[in-house]
């Protein structure tokens, strides 16, 4: 076998091997690294390079080496979870570097950080004045957590007694023309409702790049054809959506009725259906 073919095959196979072992180790391996994870990453890279380019090296030796390294890493992670002392030894401890607007120089020197480096970390947190900081902690993995003094913290809705609605996630039920049935189910709607929304907006699923259901039940449609722009519900459509949400909640209450009388709330449901139908007809006429 030609040497370049051997290198190509080794490289492709080892990429697969590395991918599998990285998946086993979890997302921590692609986040900010601890000391041990940093060493583990360098060692893994060295073994991979040697196996890919070193034609005299046995392929399985590299797989065994990385497999053993993976097991050691998993073992270290497991012990770190069980033992706080071991975790502090392997990953290090968090260090307070600013307290009540004063830099703790000894702690900064201990972590081998300069004032310039500290200032850079603070600026990434939108902090430009040291005296505004109540507490700054250098975390185990090198990032910094900052607590501003009370008078320097941004004003929140709670500070002025403003009652706000809780933020809820939006659901992407169509992406690039493909319906996500799981997202549609999680949103509380069904295929019949989606078909009705698409019909009302005179669009087919295959022509939609993005269809989102917002937390308040409103919809957002982005065409695959950029020339057509986007669709957002007008006031009439928003009203219909709100009424349909109300109807859905009443139907759920009716279904879960303890007494088992499924007709107790049927009258308001029928009334809502009539109102929704009337608004839709008036919207079409306009």
Secondary structure, 3 states (H helix, E strand, C coil): CCHHHHHHHHHHHHHHHHHHHHHHHCHHHHCCCCHHHHHHHHHHHHHHHHHHHCCCCCHHHHHHHHHHHHHHHHHHHHHHHHCHHHHHHHHCCCEEEEECCEECHHHHHHCCCCHHHHHHHHHHCCCCCHHHEEEEEECCCCCEEEEECHHHCCCCCHHHCCCCCCCCCCEEEEECCEECHHHHHHCCCCHHHHHHHHHHCCCCHHHEEEEEECCCCCEEEEECCHHHCEEECCHHHHHHHHHHHHHHHHHHHHHCCCCCCCCCCHHHHHHHHHHHHHHHHHHHHC
